Amino acid sequence: MAAEAPRRVPVDRLAAFITRALQAGGLPPDDAATVGGLMAEADLQGSDGHGVIRLAPYLKRLRAGGLNTRPDIRIVSERPAMALLDGDNGMGHLVMSKAARIAIDKARACGIGWVGARHSNHAGPASLYLREPLREGMVALYFAVGNANHLPPWGGMDMLLSTNPIAVGIPAGSEPPVMLDMATTVAAYGKVKAKAKRGEMMPEGWMIDRQGRPLLDPTRADEGFLLPIGGHKGYGLALVVGLLAGTLNGAAMGRDVVDFNNDFVSTTNTGQAILVIDPRAFIGEAALRQAVDTVVRDIRASQRLPGVERIWLPGEQSFQRRQDYAAHGIPLPAALLADLRALAGDLGIAPLAD
C-alpha cells in the first residue's frame, strides 16, 4: 500500500505549535518563541532533520532536567574582535542567536568578529545563524561539534568524532546568497533520522557497518557509522572543525561528547563558533555583492556535461524550497504528524492545525 502523502502546514502554525510545546516543557514564553521560530525556519528551508522532528527529543531533555530552562547566557572572555559565551546549559538556539548578534556588532566595529560558545546544546542547522549577518550585508562562517559521535578516525572503528558541521554565507546582489551548509560526513545524522521517520532506505555511501559493508536501513544505524566526505580529507576536516568549535572554547570533543539521542540527563557542553566579516573593511558591501553576482552567473551559465539540466550554486535549492514552503506550507510526513498529535495530547496543548 502506498505511503500517505505529506501534508502541507503553514510555517506560522508550525512555529506556534512548537512554541506551545516548549512552553509546556518549561521554557519561558519569549525563549520558547525564539526557539520555536528557529525550529520552524529549519523546516522552512528544507532542513527537516533539524526542525520539528527534534521537538520530542528536546522535550525529553527538558523534562529530565538535561537542559537549563532559565540559563544565564553570558560573556566570560572578551576582546575587541572576539568573545567567549557560556551558555549555562541552555537551548543551543538561544546561545547561538546571542552569539550571532555579538559577532555582528564586533564585525561592525572591528571588521571581523569571532564568538565561541561552550556549555551550549544542539542548535539546529548551521545555516540558521548565517541569516542575520547576511541581512546585515556581512559574510558569516559557523562551526559546531555534533551532539553525538558517529564517525571514527579514518581507518579506525572507535567513534571519536561527530558530523561536525561547517557553514558559510556570502551575500550577493540580485542573486540568492551563496550558502554552504554541510556536515563533514556524507550525510548528517539528522538526515538518517528523517529517512527512518519517512520509512525510506538510505543510499549507499552514507553509512557502513562494522564489517565495512554498506548499511542502508536507517533503523539499524546503531550497527554502523557514518562515512566522512572525501575519505581521509573529510576525517581531517571533522577533526579541525571540532578543535575550533569545541576544544578552543573549553567544550566537549572526542570521548567527552555526550550522545544526546540516548542520554537526556547529562550536560552536553556543546561547542559552537560563529565568525562574521564586514565586507566594508575589505572591498565594500556593494562591490562584494556585484562580484558575487558575476561569479554566480558565470558558474550557472558554464558548459554542462551531457544530461545535466542545471548547475546549482550552494544554497540555491534551499532558497527555492524556502519560497515554495513559505507560499504553500511545509510538507510533513504522516508518521511525523501522528507523533505530533500524540505529543500534543501528552502535553495537554492544542494540536498542530494544518
Phi, psi and omega per residue, in radians:
M1 nan 2.365 -3.104
A2 -1.162 2.491 3.120
A3 -1.189 2.569 3.125
E4 -1.134 2.376 -3.103
A5 -1.167 2.576 3.064
P6 -1.037 2.648 3.095
R7 -1.886 2.491 -3.095
R8 -1.521 2.282 -3.135
V9 -2.168 2.229 3.100
P10 -1.038 2.494 -3.045
V11 -1.093 -0.620 -3.119
D12 -1.178 -0.623 3.098
R13 -1.206 -0.668 3.110
L14 -1.125 -0.784 3.130
A15 -1.079 -0.711 -3.138
A16 -1.132 -0.692 3.126
F17 -1.145 -0.807 3.139
I18 -1.058 -0.712 3.126
T19 -1.070 -0.780 3.099
R20 -1.039 -0.767 -3.107
A21 -1.130 -0.743 -3.121
L22 -1.194 -0.616 3.045
Q23 -1.105 -0.733 3.097
A24 -1.106 -0.481 3.112
G25 -1.438 -0.077 3.042
G26 2.032 -0.082 3.124
L27 -1.328 2.472 3.027
P28 -1.049 2.688 -3.050
P29 -0.936 -0.811 -3.097
D30 -1.139 -0.740 3.127
D31 -1.168 -0.706 3.114
A32 -1.078 -0.694 3.131
A33 -1.165 -0.700 3.113
T34 -1.088 -0.874 -3.116
V35 -1.170 -0.748 3.138
G36 -1.049 -0.726 3.113
G37 -1.120 -0.718 -3.134
L38 -1.229 -0.648 3.103
M39 -1.146 -0.731 3.089
A40 -1.147 -0.619 3.106
E41 -1.139 -0.573 3.073
A42 -1.057 -0.799 3.090
D43 -1.160 -0.629 -3.129
L44 -1.044 -0.636 -3.125
Q45 -1.580 0.084 3.087
G46 1.583 0.107 3.106
S47 -1.483 1.133 -2.972
D48 -1.221 -0.238 3.059
G49 -1.383 -0.113 -3.069
H50 -2.203 0.123 -3.093
G51 -1.710 -2.239 -3.055
V52 -1.128 -0.349 3.081
I53 -1.046 -0.387 -3.141
R54 -1.538 -0.072 -3.030
L55 -1.061 -0.868 -3.106
A56 -1.052 -0.805 3.087
P57 -1.086 -0.665 3.088
Y58 -1.055 -0.775 -3.121
L59 -1.139 -0.595 3.074
K60 -1.074 -0.742 3.130
R61 -1.176 -0.728 3.113
L62 -1.053 -0.786 -3.110
R63 -1.210 -0.546 -3.111
A64 -1.471 -0.098 -3.123
G65 1.481 0.207 -3.136
G66 -1.384 -0.176 3.081
L67 -2.172 2.485 3.083
N68 -1.476 2.046 -3.080
T69 -1.363 -0.289 3.132
R70 -2.349 1.158 -3.048
P71 -1.301 2.652 2.989
D72 -1.750 1.530 -3.098
I73 -1.408 1.979 -2.947
R74 -2.447 2.726 3.045
I75 -1.399 2.231 3.132
V76 -1.930 -0.225 3.074
S77 -2.674 2.409 -3.045
E78 -2.689 2.432 2.924
R79 -2.354 3.064 -3.011
P80 -0.951 -0.652 -3.054
A81 -1.928 0.200 -3.136
M82 -2.616 2.826 3.003
A83 -2.701 2.673 3.032
L84 -2.089 2.129 3.131
L85 -1.710 2.487 2.905
D86 -1.834 2.068 -3.073
G87 -1.422 -0.102 3.094
D88 0.940 0.611 3.107
N89 1.058 0.538 3.075
G90 -1.494 3.027 3.073
M91 -0.986 2.354 -3.098
G92 -1.070 -0.544 3.118
H93 -1.053 -0.668 3.130
L94 -1.240 -0.725 -3.126
V95 -1.103 -0.844 -3.034
M96 -1.357 -0.432 3.001
S97 -1.101 -0.763 3.101
K98 -1.165 -0.710 3.132
A99 -1.049 -0.730 -3.136
A100 -1.117 -0.728 -3.141
R101 -1.133 -0.719 3.116
I102 -1.132 -0.748 -3.128
A103 -1.099 -0.668 3.092
I104 -1.089 -0.806 -3.136
D105 -1.084 -0.706 -3.138
K106 -1.219 -0.653 3.090
A107 -1.143 -0.652 3.120
R108 -1.111 -0.637 -3.108
A109 -1.455 -0.662 -2.973
C110 -1.998 -0.146 -3.049
G111 1.621 -0.376 -3.130
I112 -2.671 2.515 3.102
G113 -2.480 2.169 3.122
W114 -2.024 2.164 3.104
V115 -2.215 2.124 3.079
G116 -1.796 2.809 -3.134
A117 -2.423 2.479 2.984
R118 -2.264 2.934 -3.078
H119 0.900 0.686 3.030
S120 -1.763 -2.913 3.116
N121 -2.556 3.134 3.105
H122 -0.892 2.357 -3.020
A123 -2.178 0.209 -3.117
G124 1.461 -2.898 -3.083
P125 -1.175 2.477 -3.080
A126 -1.002 -0.653 -3.029
S127 -1.141 -0.314 3.076
L128 -0.952 -0.630 -2.996
Y129 -1.607 0.049 2.996
L130 -1.563 -0.343 -2.964
R131 -1.200 -0.684 3.134
E132 -1.172 -0.801 3.027
P133 -1.027 -0.673 3.120
L134 -1.094 -0.671 3.089
R135 -1.095 -0.454 3.096
E136 -1.553 0.091 -3.137
G137 1.331 0.406 -3.079
M138 -1.951 2.756 3.050
V139 -1.516 2.511 3.141
A140 -2.469 2.511 3.035
L141 -2.235 2.508 -3.088
Y142 -2.320 2.467 3.120
F143 -2.372 2.564 3.119
A144 -2.680 2.663 2.929
V145 -1.569 2.234 3.112
G146 -1.117 2.841 -3.008
N147 -1.672 0.318 2.996
A148 -2.950 2.509 3.131
N149 -1.484 2.101 3.114
H150 -2.223 0.197 -3.027
L151 -2.356 2.146 3.037
P152 -1.479 2.852 2.975
P153 -1.038 2.694 -3.106
W154 -1.000 2.088 -3.121
G155 1.582 -0.058 -3.111
G156 -1.857 -3.097 3.139
M157 -2.234 -0.246 3.109
D158 -1.401 2.164 -3.084
M159 -1.410 1.626 -3.077
L160 -1.860 -0.054 -3.107
L161 -2.283 2.814 3.112
S162 -1.992 -2.985 3.133
T163 -1.214 -0.320 3.016
N164 0.533 1.363 -3.020
P165 -1.299 2.751 3.013
I166 -2.357 2.456 3.127
A167 -2.418 2.555 3.115
V168 -2.390 2.312 3.063
G169 -2.163 2.252 -3.112
I170 -2.247 2.131 -3.088
P171 -1.215 2.582 3.050
A172 -2.108 -3.049 3.127
G173 -1.610 -1.658 3.101
S174 -1.532 -0.203 3.064
E175 -1.468 2.760 3.008
P176 -1.078 2.642 3.077
P177 -1.070 2.633 3.019
V178 -1.368 2.092 -3.036
M179 -2.276 1.782 3.050
L180 -1.699 2.129 3.124
D181 -2.399 1.898 -3.036
M182 -2.550 2.575 2.919
A183 -1.350 2.782 3.052
T184 -1.512 0.042 2.939
T185 -1.790 2.852 -3.113
V186 -0.983 -0.673 3.067
A187 -2.375 2.504 3.028
A188 -1.221 2.634 -3.117
Y189 -1.137 -0.484 3.067
G190 -1.050 -0.580 3.099
K191 -1.199 -0.596 3.071
V192 -1.112 -0.778 3.135
K193 -1.134 -0.658 3.125
A194 -1.158 -0.684 3.077
K195 -1.063 -0.752 -3.141
A196 -1.100 -0.714 -3.131
K197 -1.135 -0.598 -3.134
R198 -1.504 -0.073 -3.118
G199 1.266 0.510 -3.108
E200 -1.854 2.725 3.044
M201 -1.543 2.741 3.077
M202 -1.502 2.606 3.024
P203 -1.253 2.698 3.064
E204 -1.107 2.406 -3.138
G205 1.906 -0.216 3.082
W206 -1.382 -0.830 -3.042
M207 -2.422 2.740 2.972
I208 -2.291 2.758 3.074
D209 -1.544 -3.050 -3.027
R210 -1.367 0.021 2.971
Q211 -1.832 0.095 3.115
G212 1.448 0.201 -3.140
R213 -1.594 2.609 3.111
P214 -0.982 2.373 3.089
L215 -1.973 2.031 -3.014
L216 -1.912 -0.367 -3.080
D217 -1.557 1.955 -3.080
P218 -1.164 -0.349 3.103
T219 -1.294 -0.191 3.102
R220 -1.879 0.375 -3.042
A221 -1.029 -0.527 -3.136
D222 -1.157 -0.211 -3.118
E223 -1.523 -0.007 -3.117
G224 -2.652 -2.716 -3.138
F225 -2.596 2.792 3.127
L226 -1.247 2.754 3.077
L227 -1.809 2.501 3.129
P228 -1.355 2.678 3.013
I229 -1.164 2.440 3.021
G230 1.097 0.482 3.074
G231 1.080 -2.248 -3.058
H232 -1.123 -0.444 3.129
K233 -1.202 -0.694 3.087
G234 -1.148 -0.655 3.056
Y235 -1.046 -0.789 3.123
G236 -1.091 -0.698 3.132
L237 -1.160 -0.741 3.091
A238 -1.024 -0.686 -3.141
L239 -1.128 -0.880 -3.055
V240 -1.229 -0.608 3.066
V241 -1.083 -0.744 3.104
G242 -1.107 -0.663 3.114
L243 -1.169 -0.670 -3.137
L244 -1.273 -0.731 -3.068
A245 -1.509 -0.495 -3.080
G246 -1.832 -1.200 -3.014
T247 -1.043 -0.773 -3.120
L248 -1.051 -0.530 -3.087
N249 -1.660 -0.009 -3.054
G250 1.333 0.443 3.136
A251 -1.773 3.058 -3.078
A252 -1.205 2.524 3.095
M253 -2.740 2.580 3.099
G254 1.151 -2.276 -3.079
R255 -1.116 -0.327 -3.097
D256 -1.403 -0.186 -3.114
V257 -1.192 2.272 3.141
V258 -1.606 2.324 3.105
D259 -1.374 1.682 -3.069
F260 -1.289 -0.107 3.040
N261 -1.302 -0.421 -3.060
N262 -2.161 -0.290 -3.133
D263 -2.051 1.932 -3.054
F264 -1.785 0.107 -3.050
V265 -1.992 -0.761 -3.040
S266 -1.160 2.517 3.052
T267 -1.205 2.231 -3.055
T268 -1.416 -0.470 -3.044
N269 0.841 0.907 -3.138
T270 -1.240 2.425 3.113
G271 -1.900 2.418 3.090
Q272 -2.503 2.876 3.066
A273 -2.672 2.564 3.055
I274 -2.296 2.381 3.110
L275 -2.079 2.176 3.129
V276 -2.071 2.356 -3.110
I277 -2.136 2.249 3.095
D278 -1.608 1.973 -3.103
P279 -1.125 -0.249 3.089
R280 -1.117 -0.393 3.084
A281 -1.441 -0.118 -3.103
F282 -2.080 -1.871 -3.088
I283 -1.596 -0.093 -3.109
G284 1.733 2.609 -3.074
E285 -1.124 -0.832 -3.090
A286 -1.101 -0.733 -3.132
A287 -1.150 -0.681 3.120
L288 -1.118 -0.825 -3.121
R289 -1.037 -0.762 -3.133
Q290 -1.126 -0.746 -3.121
A291 -1.170 -0.682 3.118
V292 -1.134 -0.733 3.073
D293 -0.969 -0.771 -3.118
T294 -1.092 -0.817 -3.141
V295 -1.097 -0.776 -3.135
V296 -1.034 -0.804 -3.106
R297 -1.203 -0.620 3.084
D298 -1.106 -0.748 -3.137
I299 -1.167 -0.801 -3.108
R300 -1.098 -0.612 -3.094
A301 -1.541 -0.013 -3.076
S302 -1.236 2.820 -3.060
Q303 -1.128 2.355 -3.076
R304 -1.814 2.680 3.018
L305 -1.186 2.730 3.085
P306 -0.972 2.352 3.109
G307 1.508 -0.118 3.124
V308 -1.586 2.098 -3.091
E309 -1.430 -0.564 -3.070
R310 -2.731 2.509 2.978
I311 -1.662 2.139 -3.097
W312 -1.696 2.556 2.989
L313 -1.673 2.656 3.113
P314 -1.000 2.227 3.108
G315 1.667 -0.224 -3.087
E316 -1.174 -0.734 -3.116
Q317 -1.198 -0.653 3.059
S318 -1.117 -0.666 3.105
F319 -1.081 -0.734 3.134
Q320 -1.207 -0.710 3.081
R321 -1.060 -0.731 -3.134
R322 -1.028 -0.759 3.119
Q323 -1.141 -0.746 3.136
D324 -1.111 -0.854 -3.074
Y325 -1.194 -0.611 3.108
A326 -1.120 -0.629 -3.109
A327 -1.436 -0.625 -2.957
H328 -2.113 0.010 3.141
G329 1.707 2.765 -3.118
I330 -1.569 2.197 3.124
P331 -1.302 2.138 3.112
L332 -2.069 2.290 -3.133
P333 -1.079 2.632 -3.130
A334 -1.018 -0.690 -3.135
A335 -1.112 -0.690 3.115
L336 -1.182 -0.727 3.107
L337 -1.064 -0.686 3.100
A338 -1.112 -0.724 3.100
D339 -1.089 -0.699 -3.122
L340 -1.202 -0.610 3.063
R341 -1.121 -0.752 3.112
A342 -1.128 -0.691 3.128
L343 -1.102 -0.748 3.110
A344 -1.049 -0.740 3.103
G345 -1.097 -0.703 3.136
D346 -1.132 -0.643 -3.104
L347 -1.480 -0.283 -3.081
G348 1.273 0.621 -3.129
I349 -2.058 2.898 3.087
A350 -1.119 2.380 -3.107
P351 -1.248 2.965 3.080
L352 -1.256 2.157 3.106
A353 -1.732 2.296 3.140
D354 -1.759 nan nan
